[in-house]
Amino acid sequence: MGVVLRLLLPVLVPALLLGTVLAPAPPAGAAGSPEPVVALTVSGAGVALSPVFDPAVSRYAVATTAQTGGRVAVTATTSDPAGVVRVDGAVVSGPTEVTGLAAGDEVSVTVDDAAGHHAYALVYLPSGFPEITTAVDGPETTEGHVLVTLGTFAAALDRNGVPVYVHDFGQPVADLKPAPHGHYTLMRRLPGPASDWDLVELDAQLREVAVSRTVGLVNTDNHDSILRPDGSRLLLAYEPDAGTGFVDAVVQEVDAAGEVVYTWDSGDHLDRAETTAGAASDWAHINSIEILPGGDVLASFRHLSAALRIAWSDHDGYQRGDVVWRFGGRRNDFTFVNDLLGGPCAQHTVSRLPDGHLLVFDNGSVALGATPSYCLDPGDRLGPTVDRAVTRVTEYELDETTLTATLVHTWDEPGRFAYFAGSARRLAGGNTLVNWAAFQGALVSEVAPDGRVVWELAAPSTLSYRAEKAVVPDRIDPVVELALPGGGVYEVGETVAPRVRCTDRGGSTLQSCTLSATALATGAPGEQSVTLTAVDGAGNTATVQRSYAVVSAAPAVTVRSRGAWRAHRTLRLPQRGDVRRAVLRLANTSAWPAVLTLRGSRAGSAYRVRYVVAGRDVTAAVLAGTWRTPLLAPGQDARVKVVVTRRGARAVPRRSVRVVAARSDAPASASSLALGLRSR
């Protein structure tokens, strides 16, 4: 994502930058004091927040335009003076600009105050994503997310219409739904003028993993598909017949290896006289399929105003491909009980319920210009079609022995007419999810068994071909970034604020971004480490650890006359006139470039001590403590030669020369060394 976070106003308390630990909430105020008030706003070019901020709501959609450019400003506050606000894990004060955002990214906002811990997610929507609002929100809403396709966008929406997943496929998409093994499928249109589509399989993290099409056919259609657990699939096609000039409806089964198992063609099994679409070339128009218990296929045909049970194997006197029965249409096989309209018209998404009933999104139809209505007069099925400008959701009890279809439930919303597309799905608990498609006054509704709309989303001027409800688990780990300034090397006692960033886009909202310590431990030299951990609402965790070195600010001074460098050395000068030499090494062991100073002592009258650098006598400067090295980078050193001469013949007690190396900018950061002198 490459998101960069920048404070628009200075942080008022620098020490706050040290901690991103989600500490326990500050103690509540005195009895009777009001609870802190949390506020959250987002601004930017063309930016809008939805829904309106409510501290009790955790997720929000951020509408954008092409001019937004991945840049928004977030202002989050709490009225608690001791409260702490974080954006993407970093403590902030005042408006905070977040840049580099891509569609689907989430900005994390957490607030810790006397009322507790609050976690919010701001979902950066793709430019052009439609505005979605909650029109009805009741307590009887079924848990889960609504899967919709909106033009080129596929999304899984929460009850407020905020995506937990959103992606712009760049081409029209349709029919996002769960698939085996925790995967999902959708249909994506291919570029070009022809209406031809791919079946796209998405994994548990909604990433594209496979694409398939019909085999040996001109067309792959978007209206429906079935992916089986073994990888085989059923696909649809609107296949032109060069011999007749018509477009046939095709169902093709393909095995996991891509080999055709069976292809069913309406031109081989149906009579074009069954159509309710007049002279339209697309005379059958298949729009949904389902595999029934036993393996037969239940297929809905809009332009037949009928759903057909198709034998998918030889059984009970039927050969593969035979029509076992027709539910509705000109050649209807059922007697409709309690249904004065005589069955479906231009229906979509016919499905079998667990008790064997049929659930139908019954669109209805009216004549539009030269296009006739697709509805049949129940008293004259072979006669002219009639208008029925009513969309209803119907449930029928089927008796396949007596061929009776009893209408046991019907629901419609006055004034709502979906001329095409749409769906109805029975949910766990008995509610029904209704997708309105061509009726754009609502997007989806959830209807209780008694007909009450208990939840509804609205999205003016947009539609979803079909909608499904499913729990979309968050299987995406948060992303954590932990940066240590200064290359990860610090001096003893230095105060260091690591830069942290935690983000998440899995849909469950980032809950915490926690450092293992509020400040880096720099009390003593050595290797140290710090850990950053992020946890989202689903319990997914991401952790990163960074190592750093703590070094002494004081220079290191060592001596060598021969052999290795040592912390001390004794020179023996037994005779008058003896001369011994040693070399002092002054090393900058701090984390920063530094100039070092050297102060040396005299050794008394028995010994003469001189300090030489590059052949130049610097004794006076060393004795005065004014000699300085050039600027030394961390780890770089300077060398000073020590020349000692014995003056007298008489034996003298042991003496020593003490040298002190220090940083010129921090004289207190010093190290010393004693060079011993012996006359025996």
N, C-alpha and C positions, 0 to 999 in steps of 0.2 A: 504494500500500500504506500509506503514511503511517506507517512503522515508526519508533519513537523508541527510541534506545538510551540506557540510563542505567546508570552505574556504581553498584553497591551498596556497594562499599568504595572509599575514596580511592585514587587512583593514587599509588603510593609514590614514583615518580620522575617529577616533572612534566616533566622534559626529554623523556621518552619520548613525550609527547603531540605533540612536534614532528614526528615522523617516521612515515610509513606506507610508506616505501620498503622493499620486500622486499630487504633487504640480504643479501649472501652469508652463509651460515651461519657462526656463530662457529667458530673453529678447534677441532678435536677435542682432547680432553684427552690426557694422556700415554698412551703405549702401555699397554694393559692396563686402562685406566679404563673403567667400564661406560658403555654408551650411555645418553643421557637417556631418561627414561620420560615419555611423554605420557599424560595422563588427561583425560577429558571426561565431564561429567555434565550432565543437563538436569533441571530441576525446575519445578513449577508445579501448578496445580489439575488433577488427573486426568492428569498428563503421564507418559508412558512412552517410553523410547528403545528402538528396535529397528533392527538387531540389537544385542546387547551390544557395548559399545565395544571395538574392536580398532584400534590405531594404523594397521594396514595397510589398513583398510576406510575408504573416503572418504565414503560417503553413508549417512545414517541417517534413519529415519522417527520423527517425534515424534507419538505418539498424543495426542489431546486429547478433552475433553468440552465441553459447552456452558459449563461453569464456567471453562474455561481462559481464555476471553475475549481471545484473541490475545496472551497474556502468558506468557513463559517466562523462566526464569533459567538462564544458561549459565555453567558453571564449567569452564574449560580451563586446564591447567597443564603445565609441563615441569619435570623435575627439574634441568635445566640453569640455574644461577643467571643466566647471561647470556642465556637464551632470551627471546623476545618473543612474546606471544600477542596476537592481534587478533580481534575480533568485528565482523563487517561492516566490516572495514577499520580500525577504531579500536583503538589499543593499550589493553589493559585489564590490570588486576591484580585478581584475586579475582572473585567472582560478578558477572555482568553481566546486567541485566534488559533484555530486548527486548520491546517492546510494539507494538501496532498490527498484529500479524500476521494475515494472511488465509490461507485454505486454499490450499495450494500454494506459499506463500512459502518461501524457503530462508534460513536463518541461516548466514552464512559464518563459519567458524572456521579461522584459520591459525596455525601454530606454527612459529617459526624457532628452531632450537637447534643444538647441535653435531652432531646426526645429520642435519641438512638442513632442507628445507622440507616441511611437512605441510599439506594443505588438506582441510577437511571441510565437508560440507553437512548441515544439519539441516532436513528437510522438514516443515513444519507441516501436519499432516493435517487434513482436515475432521473435525468432531465426528461420531463414530459410524462412522468408517471402520474396517473390520474389521482385527483383528490378523493379520498375515501373517508367517509364519516359513519359514525354509528347512529342509526336512526331510531333503533329500539334496543334496549339492553336490560333484559330482565334476569332474575336470579335462576331461572330454569334453563338457561342456556347450557347446552352440552359442552363439556370440556373438549378442547382441541383447536386445531387451526383449519382455516378454510383455504383450500388450494384452488387458485384461479389463474386464468391466462387472460391478459388484458393487452391486446394488440401484439407487440413484440415482447411484452413482459410476462414472466412467470413469477408467481409470488405465493407464499404461504402467509396468511394474515392471522393476527390474533383477534380477540373479540373487539378491539378498538380500531381494527383495520390497519394496524401497524405490522409491517412485514417482519417475520422472523427469518425469512429468506426472500430475496428478490434478485432477479437477473434479467438483463436485457439481452435477448438472443439475436437482436439485429434483423430478424425475420419474423413474420407472424408465427405465433405458437398457439397450440390448443390442447385441451384435455390433459392437464397435469393431474396425476393421480398416483396413489401408492402402488407399488409392485412387489413381487416376492423378495425375500431376504433383506427387508428394510430399504429397498431401492424405490425409485420413482420412475415414471415414464411420462413423456409428453410428445406431441407431434410438432415438428418444426417444418415450415414451408421452405422449399428449395428456392434459390434465387431464379428469376426469370418469369416470363409471362404465364407459363402453365401452372395450374393449381396442383402441384405435386409435392409430397411431404415425406419426411423421414420420421421413423420411430426412434426417439432418442431415449436411451436408458441413463438415468442418473443414479449415482451411488448414494450411500447413506448420508454423505456430506453434500449431496446435490451437485456433484461434479459429473460431467459427461464421461461415460465409460464405454458406451457402445451405441452404434447406429445401425438400423436395419430397414429394409424396404421389401416390397413384394419382389418375387423372382419371376422373370420372363414376362412381366406385364408392363404396359405403358405407364400405368398410374399407381401411386400409393396414396390413399385418401386419409384425411385427418380426422374423420368423424369419430372413430373409435379404434381400439386395438386391445389385445390381451397378451400379456407376457406371462408365460407359465413359469413355475419354479425350476423346471428342468431346462429353461432357456428357449423352448419352443414358443411360437407366437402365432396369433391369428391377426391378420391384417385385412384391411378393406381396400377396395379399388373401385373407381368409376372408370370402367374400361370401354373405350369406343369399339363398336362392332362395325368394321368396314363393310360388311355385307348388308347390314340393315340400316346403317346410318344412325343408329341409336346408341346410347351410353348405358351399358349394363352395370348392375351392382354385383360386386365380386367379393367373396370371402375366401382368403387363402391361408392355409395352415402351413407353416414352415418349421422344420425341426431345428434343434440347437445348432446343427452343423450348416444350416442354410439351405437344406434340401427341401423341395416342395413335397409335402405329405398329401395334400388334397386342395383342389381349387373348385369352389362352388360358384357358378355363374347364373345370374337371374335369367339370362337369355336361354339357358338350357332347361330351367325348371319352372318358370313362370310364364304367364301369358300377358303380353303387353296390354291386352284388353282390361286387365285388372287396374291399370293406372287411374288415378284421379287427377293427373296433371295435364290432361288434354293432349296436345300434340308435342309437348316438351320432349326433347331428346333424352333428357335424364328422367326416364319414365318410372324408375323404382326408388331411387335416392335412399340408400341404406344409411342409417345414422347411429345405430348402437347394436352391439352384440354382447351376448353373455353365454357362458357355458353352463348348461343345466346339469343337475345331478344325473348321472348316467352318460353324460358326454354329448348330448344333443346341443345344438346352438339355437338360442333365442335371438332373433334378429328383428330390428324395427326398421320399417320402410315408410318414410314420410310421404312419398308420392303414391303409396298404396293405402295410406291411412290404416295400416295393419302391422301387427307383429306376428312373425311366423316361427313355428318350431320346426327346425330343419334336422333331419336324421343325419348325424355325423358318422354313423356306422350302420351296418345292416342289423336290423333288430325288428322283431314283432311284425314281420311281413313287409317292412319298409327297407328300401335299398338306400345306400348312402346318397345323400343329396335330396331325397324326397322330402316334400313338405308334409309334416305329420298333422299340423293344423294351422289354420289362419285365425288369428284373434283380430276381428274387425276387417274392414275392407269390402270390396265388391263380392268376393267369394268367401265371406265370413263363415266360419264353422260353428260359432257359438250362439246360443240364445242368451241375450243380455237381460238380466233381471235387475230391476230397480234403477235402470239407466235409460231415461227417456231419450237421450242423445244417441243411443245405440252404439256405444264404444268410442274408440279413439279417432282423432282427426289430426293429421299432420304432426303426430306425436314424436317426442324424442325420449331417449333414455328409458326404455322399458326394462325393468329389472324384476327378478324373482326374489321374493322375501323368504326368510327361513321357513315360514309356515306354508310355503307354496303359493301364496297370493302373488298377483302381479301389481307392481307399482308403476304408474305411468305419468310422465309429464306430458299432458294432453294439450298441445298448443292451441288447437283451433285454427281457423283459417278464414280469410275473406278474399274475394276477387280483387286483384290489383291490376288495373289496366287490362292487358291481354292475358295476364296470368290468372287462371281460374282459382276459385277456392278448392281446397282439397277435401272438404267435408262431404260426407254422403248423407243423403236423406235416409234415416233408418227405415222409413216405410217403402223406399224404392232405391235399393242399393245399386241397381244397375242404371239408374236414371241420372239426370244432371246433378252436379254438385251444388251445395248450398253454403251460404255464409254462416259461420259460427265464430263471432268475435269475442270468444271467451276462452281464456286459458285456465285450466283446472288441473289439480293433482288428484288422480283417482287410484283407488285400490280395489282390486277384484279378487273374489274367491273363485278359483277355477275348479270345476269338476271335469276332468279330462275323459271320464267315462261317459257321462251324460252330455258332455259338451255344453255346460252352462257356465256363464260368467256372471257372478252376482256382485253388483257394486256395493261394497261394504263401507266405503268411505270416500267422500269427495270434498275437495276444498278449493275455493278460489277467492281471490281478493277483488272486490268490485273495482272496475276501471283498469285492471291490469291485463294487458293482452300482449303476449309474446308471440309475434308472428312466426318466428323461426328460432331454432336452437333452444337451449335451456335444459334443465335436469331436475329430478327429484330423487333424493336418497334418504332412505330410512336410517336413522341414527340409533345408537345404543340408548335404551331408555324410552324409545317410542317417538321422539320428535322426528320431524322430517325437514331436511335441508332442501330448500327450493332455490334454484338459480334462475334468474329472470331473463337473462340473455337479451333478446331483442327489445323487451320492455325495459327502458333505461331509467325508469323512475325509481328502481331499486336494483341492487346488485345481487344480494342473496338474502333470504329470510329463513329463520328457523321457526317452524310451526309446531305447536303442541298438539297432542291428539284431539283436544277439544276445539281446535281451530284458531287459537290465539297465537299471534305472532309474538314470540318471546325474545327474539333478537333479529336485528336486521342491519345490513350495511348498505349504504347508498354511495353511488359513484356516477354522478351525472355525466351523460354523453359518452359512456363507455359500456362495454359488455364483456362477459366471460362466456365462452361457448358452453362450458359445463363447470360445475363446482363440486368438489369433494371435501369432506371433513375428515381430518385425521390428526393425530398427535404427531408432530414432527419433532423428534428428539434432537436435542443439541448434542451433536457428536464432534463438535469442533473445539479444539483446545484454545485457550487464550494465547495471545502473543505477548511476550515480555521482552523488554529491552532495558539493559542496565549498563550505563556508561560511566566509567571512572575518569574524571578529568586528570590532566597532567601525566598521562601515560601509565598510571597505576603505581607510581613511586612517590612516597610522601615522607616528610620528616617527622621525627618524634614530636608529639604534641600538636601537630598540624590539624586544623579543623577542615574536614573534607565533606562536601555534599555530593553524593553520587546523583547522576541524572537518571531518572526512572521513567518508564512508559509501559503501560499495560493496556492492551486492547483486546476486544473479543467481537466476533461476528456470528456466533452460533445461535443467537436468538434467545438465550436464557438470561442475559444481562450480566455483565461483569460485576462481581460482588466485592472483591478485595484485591488490593495490590500492595503486598506486604514485604518490607525489607526485614532482614534478620536482625538489624540493629539500626537505631535511629541516626547514628553517625559512625563513620569508619573508626575502628579501634586503632589508635596511633600512639598508645602509651609506651610502647617499647619496640626496639628494632626487631625485625623478623618478617616472615611471610604470613599474611593474613588472608581472609576471604570474606565475602559478603554475598548473601543470597536474596534473590527477589522471587516471590511466588505470587501468582495470580490465580484466582478461583472464580469460576462463573456460577450461575444459578443452578446448573445441572451437576455441579461438582467436578467438572473438568478442570484440570490443574496444569499449569505450566510453570516451570522453575528454571532459573538461570543462576549460575554462580560465577563470580569474578574474583580472581586472586589479585592481591596487590602487595607491595613491599613497603615496609616502614624502615627508614634509614635514620641514622644519627645526623643531627645538624652539625655536630662538631667534626672537624677534619680528623683524619687518621694520620698519625705521625709514627714512622718506624725508622729503624737504623740498620745499616749493614756495613761491616768492615770486610767481611768475607763470608761466603755462604748465604744463607737465607736472610730475608728481612725479619727483624725481631723487634719486640716491644722495648727491649733494653739491651745494652751491650757494655762490656767493660774492656778498656784498652790498657795494655801493660806497657809501661815505659821504664825499664830497670836502670838505664844509664843516662847520664847527663847528655843532652843533645839528641836523645832518641826522638823520632818523629813517627806518629801514627795517624792514619787517615780513616775516616768513616764517611758514609753518605747518609744524609737524612732524606726521607721521602715524605712529602706532604701531599696527601690525597684528599680531593674533594669528595666526600662520601654523602653529601646532601643530595636532595632531589633537584636542586637548581644550580645554575652556573654561579660561581662565587670567586672572589679574590681572597686569598689567604694571607695572613700575616704570620711572621715568625719572630719570637723574642727568645734570645739565648742569654745565659749567664756566664760570668767569668769563672775561672777555676782556681783563683788565688795566685800567689807569687811563684809557686813551684811549677806551674804549667802555663804555657801560652796557647790560647785557643783562637783560631781564625776561621771565618766562615767565607766560603768562596762559591760563586755561582758563575759558571761558564768562564772560568779563568779570572773573574773580577772579584776583588776582595770587598765583601759587603759586611765586614765585621761590625763597623760602627753602626750601621742601620739595624743589624740584628740585635746588638746589645741595647739599642734604643727602642727596639720593638716597632720600628717603622718600615722594616723591609716587607715588600709585598710581592706575591706571585702575580703573573698575568692572570686574566680571567680564565678560570678552569671550568670546563664542562663537568657535569656529574661523572665521577669515576676517573677523571683526569688527575695527574699529579705533577708536582714540581720537585726538583732535586737540589739539595744544598750540601756542598762538601765541607766537612769539618776536619781541620788540620790541627793536631795537638803536638806541641814540642815541650820536652822536659828541660827545665832551665837549670836547676841546682843539682849538686852531687849528693847532697844529704838526703837520706830517705825521709819521705813525708807520709803522713797518714793518707788514707784513701780519700780521694776527692771525687766530685761529680759535676757534670755540666747539665743544667736543666734547660730544656727548650720547650716552648709553649707555642702551639699552632692554633690559630683562631680564624674565624671568618671576619673579614673586615667590617661587614655590615651587622655582625652579631658577636661582639667580643666575648660575650658570656658563653658562647658555644665554642669551647676550647678543649684541646687535648694536650697532654704533656708527656715528656719522655726524659729519663735521666740517663746520661752517658757516663758510665763509671770510669775513673782513672786510678791506676795503681802503679806504685813504684817498685813493687816486688813481684 
